[in-house]
Amino acid sequence: MPAEGIAPVRQQVWEVPPIKPTVVEHRDQAVCCPQGHRVVRAPRPSEGPPGAFGPRLTSLGGLLNGRYRLSKREVAGLVQDACGVEIRVGGVVRAMPPLRAAVAAPDEQIQPAAADRPAATLDETRWKQAGAKRWLWVAVTRLVTLFSRAGTRGGAELAQLLGSSYRGFLVSDRHRASLCLDVCQRHVWWAHLTRDMLGDSQDTGPTGAWGQRALEVVAHLFARWHRFKHQDLDRATWPAEIKPIQETCAGLLAQGAVLPAHQARGFCTDLTKLAPALGTFLTVEGVATTTTAAEPALRPAVLWRQGAFGSHSDAGQRFVERILTVTATCRQQDRHLLSFLTEALLAYWTGRSVPSPLYTP
């Protein structure tokens, strides 16, 4: 009970109005021919959508489904709650094909742009299509990000992703699909190598001692590398600075090839074959040392797969790769994604050329 003489506090519930949509009505005149009794209708205006929803609402539905991973039922519910537009699940489904077709041209422009970059970071994740196992590849460059669906993790899929004539540097893990490229064109992620060395260091006996020594050498290597990046070391003397460390790494791999633990032996034997790909970042500018580019780009696809359990058709798989490609590239190009999708869809409906996702000053 409130104290005597003090009025109780009244709780007010504020009703937030929904986002008010803009409704445009197109009325097409119809005339009935007196001779043939056939109804002739006026052609649809170029700015008029073929369905009940305009380009912005259609793009919003595709954005919520493809970028923010909402189910089609949740998209319909959100649009109704936020905009006051009653849309059924079937309406969301029918909005996907035109949007998929609208982003086909931008997706085709991104592939050669990725293949023309001097370095690309590569990764892949599992996907499902109608219950069958598929793969989703991603190649991240400084300019664009490219997703591609694939049936396997083989080198043929990698050649399809970046083109068989790719001449840049590929940053990846030790997956064997990368063997289709010359080892001098590759760079292996050190984060994965350090993780394996850490596991060896926790072993007992010679393997544990070798792992601890390997971690010390790697720490020394990256300490020198960070000093070079911050211009504390001169570029002219840089090759002489890293040569002793590279020789130490080669000696460590030779010692590891005769360790009693078979996993450590295989690890060192594999790295010996990949020796030119271990120090690419030391001499080639723009080559990433870790997966910091590919893993964040792939994370939305992983979350989408976990929530949607993959795609049901080949058309749905194409929508996945195209919307992920355009979404990631627009972010890199600092372009507003909803505005770009709306422009692309309106251009597709009116027969104009679809805007390019690449920034042109």
Residue, then its C-alpha position, 0 to 999 in steps of 0.5 A: m500500500p502507498a503511504e498516506g498522501i502519496a498518489p500511486v504511480r500509474q504505469q503507462v504502456w506506450e503502443v509503438p505504431p508500425i512502420k507506415p508503408t507506402v501503397v501505390e495503386h496501378r489501375d490498368q484500363a480494360v476494353c472489351c472488343p465488341q466484335g470478338h468479345r475479347v478483353v484488351r488490357a493496357p500494358r503494365p507500367s514499367e515502374g509497376p511491380p509484376g506482383a502485389f509487393g514493390p521492389r523495396l518490400t520484396s528486397l526486404g523479405g529477401l534480406l531478412n531471409g538471406r542475410y539475417r537468416l529468418s525463416k520465411r514464416e518469421v519474415a512474414g510475421l516481422v513484416q506484418d508486425a513492423c510494417g502492418v502489411e499482411i503477407r503470407v508465407g507463400g508471398v515470401v516464397r514467390a519473392m525469392p525467384p525475382l530477387r535471385a534473378a536480379v542478383a545474378a548479374p552482380d554475382e557474375q561481375i564479382q567472380p572475375a574481380a575475385a580472380d583478378r586479385p593478387a591474393a585470396t583467402l579460402d575456406e569452406t563449410r558443409w551444406k545440404q541440398a535436399g538432404a544430400k551433402r554439399w559444400l559452400w566455398v568462399a574466397v575473400t579478397r580485399l575488394v570482393t567476397l565470392f561464394s560458390r556451391a560445390g558437390t565436393r571439396g576437391g581441387a576441381e571445385l577450387a579451380q571453378l571458384l577462382g578460375s583455372s588460370y588464377r595466378g595470385f596467392l592462395v591463403s588456406d589451411r593444409h587441405r589437399a584441394s589446394l594442391c592443384l596450385d603450385v606450392c609457391q602460390r600458396h600460404v598456409w595459415w599459421a594459426h592452425l599450425t600453432r594449434d598443432m604445435l601446442g598439442d605436441s608440446q603437451d605430450t611427454g618425452p621428445t615430442g613434448a620438448w620438440g613442441q615447446r621448442a617449435l612454439e618458441v621459434v614461432a613466437h620469435l618469428f612473429a615478434r620479428w614480423h610485427r616489428f617489421k610491420h610497424q617499420d621498426l626493421d628496415r626492408a632492405t635488411w629484412p631478408a637477412e633478419i628472417k634467414p636464421i629463423q627460416e633455417t631454424c624452422a627447417g631444422l626443427l622440421a627435420q628433427g620432427a620427422v624422426l619423432p616417436a609420435h606418428q602424428a608429429r612425424g606426419f605433421c613435420t613431413d607434411l610441412t616439409k613439402l609445404a616449406p615454400a608456403l610457410g613464409t609467403f607472408l614474409t615476402v609478399e605484401g597483402v598475404a594474410t597470416t591467419t583466417t581472420a578474413a575467411e572465417p567471419a565471411l563464412r560464419p553467416a553461412v554456417l549459422w544459416r545452415q544450422g537454422a535452415f538445414g540447407s536448401h531444398s532445390d538447386a534454385g534455392q542453392r543458387f539463391v544462397e550463394r548469390i545473396l551471400t556473395v552480394t551481401a559480403t561484397c556490399r559490406q566491403q564496398d561500403r554500400h547500403l545493402l537494402s538500397f542495392l537490392t532494391e535498385a537491382l530488383l527494379a532494374y531487373w523488372t524494368g529491363r534496365s542494366v543491373p547496377s554493379p556492386l563494385y565501387t567505381p569512383 
